[in-house]
Amino acid sequence: MINRRVVVLLPESLLAEVDRVADQEYSSRSAFIRAAMQHLLDEKRRAEKREKMAFGYQKMGPLNLQLAEEGIG
């Protein structure tokens, strides 16, 4: 994996908090920011999947109900 350097502007208060956590729990500020970004992207993917599943369940609801009623009758 090739790492690229990026410049990000942050408010001082946010950077101070990032540095505090990074010093305690990560090997570096960069490691913390990578982990935080990956976590956010993972959560976004999960949310998108949940939305797609909910849409699918709503779309298939009437058919599932019909099939269930046919099976009961």
Beta strands, then each sheet from edge to edge (+ up, - down):
end
